[in-house]
């Protein structure tokens, strides 16, 4: 079955996606798994490089 550029997202329809985006922007904490992993990884690398100086 092919999709022709149209998809329906119940999360977007209910406003959940927009709410999560607003929360992430205000708090600075990502709501996606990859974003959270990236943020934690950067924090670990920064703490390691600070301790080496």
C-alpha positions as CSV (number, residue, x, y, z in Angstrom):
1,X,0.0,0.0,0.0
2,X,1.4,3.4,-1.1
3,X,1.1,6.6,0.7
4,X,0.9,9.7,-1.4
5,X,2.2,12.4,0.9
6,X,-0.7,12.2,3.4
7,X,-0.5,10.8,6.8
8,X,-2.6,11.3,9.9
9,X,-1.1,11.8,13.3
10,X,-3.5,11.6,16.3
11,X,-0.8,13.1,18.5
12,X,-0.5,16.2,16.3
13,X,-4.3,16.4,16.0
14,X,-4.7,16.5,19.8
15,X,-1.8,19.0,20.2
16,X,0.5,16.6,22.0
17,X,3.4,17.2,19.6
18,X,3.2,21.0,19.9
19,X,3.0,20.8,23.7
20,X,6.0,18.5,23.9
21,X,7.9,20.9,21.7
22,X,7.1,23.9,23.9
23,X,8.1,22.1,27.0
24,X,11.4,21.0,25.5
25,X,12.2,24.5,24.4
26,X,11.4,26.1,27.8
27,X,13.1,23.5,29.9
28,X,16.0,22.7,27.6
29,X,15.3,19.0,28.1
30,X,14.6,17.1,24.9
31,X,11.6,14.8,24.8
32,X,12.9,12.4,22.2
33,X,15.0,9.4,23.0
34,X,17.8,10.4,20.6
35,X,17.8,14.1,21.8
36,X,18.0,13.0,25.4
37,X,20.9,10.6,24.7
38,X,22.7,13.3,22.8
39,X,22.3,15.8,25.7
40,X,23.5,13.3,28.3
41,X,26.4,12.3,26.1
42,X,27.5,15.9,25.7
43,X,27.2,16.4,29.5
44,X,29.5,13.4,30.1
45,X,32.1,14.5,27.6
46,X,32.1,18.0,29.0
47,X,32.6,16.8,32.5
48,X,35.4,14.5,31.4
49,X,37.2,17.2,29.5
50,X,36.9,19.7,32.5
51,X,38.4,17.1,34.8
52,X,41.4,16.7,32.5
53,X,42.3,20.4,32.6
